[in-house]
Amino acid sequence: MVIGSLLVMIVPRIPAEKRATGGVTAFKDGMHFLRVHPVILAVLSLDFFAMFFGSPRALLPIYASDILHIGPQGLGILQAATPIGAVVLAPFTGMIARFTRQGLGVALAVIF
């Protein structure tokens, strides 16, 4: 389905003067954008640290065998927990616009 969709997709040509630049210029533009929009920098930083320090996927085999003593079947359940949680909670993602303090909501979601 994805390949078929890509084959029938029509992408308009972008004139050369409107195309995004790459390399150091793009990096400078990105840093300028983050300076102008500090909220986006805060959310990106929060997400980075949450993923870097909060993602124990590499340690799951050790947790399953040495700490929880649940064996290969338990390891499978541990590895499936994140995608199952994502599927279960996906219908509720539309509710984020209803929160008045979205930054606090993001911070609490990362903490818990």
N, C-alpha and C positions, 0 to 999 in steps of 0.2 A: 504494500500500500504506500509506503513512504517513497520508494523508488518511482512508482507510477505517478504519485503526486508531484515529485520533483521533475519528471519528464514533461508533464503538461503545464508546469508553472511558467508564466511569462514574466520575465524580469526586465523592466525598462532600462535602457542604456542611460548611464549618468555621464554628462559631459566632463571632460578632463579637468576643467577648472573647478568643478564642484566635488570632485572625488576627495576622499579623506587622504591626508598625507600619512606616511609611515615613519618609523624610526624615532629620532630624537625630537622632531617637531611634534609628533603625536604625543610623545611622553610629556613634553612641556605643556601642550594643550590640556592633557589630562590633569596634570598637577595644578594648572590654573583653574580648571573647572572645580577641582576638589577644594581649592582655597576659597572660591566664590560660594560653594555649597558645602559648608562644614558638616551639615547633618548627614549628607551622603558619606563623607569620610568617616564619621562616627559609626554609621551602620556597617560600612565595609570593614572597618577595624574590628568591630564587635563580632561580626560574622567570621572574620579570619581567626580571631583568637578562640572563638567557640569551636570552630572546626579543627583547629590545630591542637588545642588542649583537651577538647571534649570528645574526640572521635577515637574510641578504643578498639577499632576493628582489627588492628594488628595484634592486639593483646587478647582477643576473644578465645583463641585456642588455649592460652594459658589459664584464663579464667575458667573455662569449661573443664579442663583436666585437673588443675592443681587447687583451685579455690572452691569452685562449686561442685566438683566431682560429678558431672552430669554426662560425660562421654560425648561421642560423636552426634547423637541425636539432639542433645542439649545444645551443642555447638551450632547445629543447624537452626535451632529455634532462636539462639542469640543472634545469628547472622541475619535471620529473616525479620527480626523485631523492628529494625529501622524502616525497611520498605513497607511492612504491614502497618506501622504507625503512620507513615506518609499517606497510604491509601485510605486509611480510616479517617484521618483528619483533613484530607483534601477538600471535602465538601464544605468545611467550615472556614476555608481561607477567604471566602468572599465577605466574611463578617469583619475583617480587619478595618474596613473603611468606616465602620460604625464607632470605633474607639476614638475618644477625643484626645487621649495622650498616647499616640502610637509609638513614640520612642520608648516610653515606659513599658508598653506591651512587648516590644522587641527585646528589651533588656530582661524582662521577666521570663520570656520564652527561652532565652539563652541560659539564664540561671537555672531554671527548673527543667 
